[in-house]
Amino acid sequence: MPAPPKPIPLSALQHFLYCPRQCALIHNEQVWAENQFTAEGQLLHQKANEGPDEHRANGSILRQLRVNSEKHNLVGICDIVEQDRDGTLTPVEYKRGKPKSHRADEVQVCAQALCLGEMFQTTVTEGLIFYGKTRRRTSLKIDDDLRFLTLEIINGTKQLFANRSTPSANYEKSRCDNCSLIDLCMPHALRLKRGAKSWFSQRLASHD
């Protein structure tokens, strides 16, 4: 009898959308490295998670809430979940930096919403992302388009985990230069290797 697929950490969805190779290195090959950006991110998460849960007249603030989805095979921890008096749930994710051009942060929050919705038998329609650089919360509408994108990323990550494969490197300056795994991934070296192979093949062809 085959073993059940391993649960997908919520963070893996963000890694997959940002770069499938990064996701495979971290979650399939168990490779990790720190840099300034990851250290700053961890510090911000620690500050968000300090202190106990808070219960007030208008609602509660739940910190480091462990969540999961059996339907989508997801597991993870929400930095903060705000619960209004009427039961409305809003996940709050803390990120260093500022809002990004890609949607990796949004997908991670939407996946949290899917977990919360399944666990509490409700529909979560909004999330919040606090960015350390702007020191502001960005409201995120969890609509059908974002849910569809998130489900696509979940399925892609499931396939990556099941295949146990690591995609080849594809160097992009804006993405790779900020990645803590750049020295382990070596996208420059792989690009040069492919370039040299292509050049050698062209030289051989020109002498046929």
WOJOMO-V957753 format. One record per helix or strand of 2 or more residues. SS is the DSSP state (H for helix, E for strand). FROM is the first residue (numbers start at 1). TO is the last residue. Records with the same first field share a line. If there is no record, write none. Layout:
# WOJOMO-V957753
SS: FROM-TO, FROM-TO
This chain:
# WOJOMO-V957753
E: 8-9, 54-56, 59-69, 74-84, 89-95, 126-131, 136-141
H: 10-18, 20-27, 36-49, 104-120, 144-163, 173-176, 182-185, 187-206
